[in-house]
Amino acid sequence: MATLIDLSHTIEDGMITYRGLPAPIVCDFLSREASRSHYAPGTEFHIGRIDMVANTGTYLDSPFHRFADGADVSALSLDQVAALPLVVINVTHLPSRAVTPEVLDDVDIMGCAVLFHTGWSRHWRTDAYFEGHPFLTEETAEALHEGGAELAGIDSLNIDDTDDGRRPVHTRLLGAGILIVEHLTNLYLLSAEHSYLFYAVPVRVRGLGTFPVRAFVEQLD
């Protein structure tokens, strides 16, 4: 049996992922009670409804999120979002919230999903999550591109410094076709003693640049 480790937050009615964006509404479209009139006695079904913005919970950014002519989530191949060799960069010890490119020195990231473990997910669903979060610098994004990363992820509010309206990390990575996953969690469960494959597969929706994913890893040894 494969060992699978979930790296996703649960989406719940009313939760806030990012201040200024509406919370999801999770409700009944057809309740079990109402469904009984449609079926034989003793038979009932539930049909749920969810109204949400695409940037909800743990989600993936495709190039279309930043660039009008970029690939949307429906255009991504499974090779881009599934069974990617994983590299985890532990930056919980850094004195600054800015993650600089030195953390990638002597690390082979070619063809890999590179996840940055900041520990910030411990603040999920609290006010602290939205203030002073860790982020990558523009130079770190360039190092990811030069190193051949396929995907970059972070267990923080945003992979960019939200005080910088240029959003240089999104611009550099998505411009190079490097996908982004934000609001990861449970990265502390991943051990340097093991190797993993990373999965972050969105629903295939045309015209959206982002979508929630069930991000997880498969432990190989």
Secondary structure, 3 states (H helix, E strand, C coil): CCEEEECCCCCCCCCCCCCCCCCCEEEEEECHHHHHHHCCCCCCCCEEEEECCCCCCCEEECHHHCCCCCCCHHHCCHHHHCCEEEEEEECCCCCCCEECHHHHCCCCCCCCEEEEECCHHHHCCCHHHHCCCCEECHHHHHHHHHHCCCEEEECCCCCCCCCCCCCHHHHHHHHCCCEEEECCCCHHHCCCCCCEEEECCECCCCCCCEEEECCEEEECC
